[in-house]
Amino acid sequence: MTGKELMYIEDALGHEKYFQTQCRTIAAQLQDEKLKQCVLQMAEKHRKIFQSFYGLL
């Protein structure tokens, strides 16, 4: 793997971790349970994407 490819994966990991954190933070503030579950599902999706990228390493 080239240095540039590794930098791309590190950047992608950082973005996915950020999206997870933001989704969980927003979900904790929501009152509407249906919307809250939707946002938590998005957080879970980003967790899975993170794991996929991490698996490349």
C-alpha positions in Angstrom: 0.0 0.0 0.0 1.4 3.4 -0.9 1.7 6.3 1.5 -1.0 8.2 -0.4 -3.4 5.2 -0.1 -2.7 4.9 3.6 -3.3 8.6 4.1 -6.7 8.2 2.3 -7.7 5.4 4.6 -6.6 7.3 7.7 -8.7 10.3 6.5 -11.7 8.1 5.8 -11.4 6.5 9.2 -11.4 9.9 10.8 -14.5 11.0 8.9 -16.4 7.9 9.8 -15.5 8.3 13.5 -16.6 11.9 13.3 -19.9 11.0 11.7 -20.5 8.3 14.4 -19.9 10.8 17.2 -22.1 13.5 15.6 -25.0 11.1 15.1 -24.8 9.8 18.7 -24.6 13.4 20.0 -27.6 14.5 18.0 -29.6 11.4 18.9 -29.1 12.1 22.6 -30.7 15.5 22.1 -33.7 14.4 20.1 -37.1 14.0 21.7 -38.9 12.3 18.8 -38.2 8.6 19.3 -38.7 7.7 15.6 -36.2 10.3 14.5 -33.8 9.3 17.3 -33.8 5.7 16.1 -33.2 6.8 12.5 -30.1 8.8 13.6 -28.9 5.9 15.7 -29.2 3.7 12.7 -27.0 6.2 10.8 -24.4 6.0 13.6 -24.4 2.2 13.3 -24.0 2.4 9.5 -20.9 4.7 10.0 -19.6 2.3 12.6 -19.8 -0.6 10.1 -18.1 1.5 7.4 -15.3 2.4 9.9 -14.8 -1.3 10.6 -14.6 -2.1 6.9 -12.0 0.6 6.3 -10.1 -0.5 9.4 -10.2 -4.1 8.1 -8.2 -3.0 5.1 -5.2 -2.3 7.4 
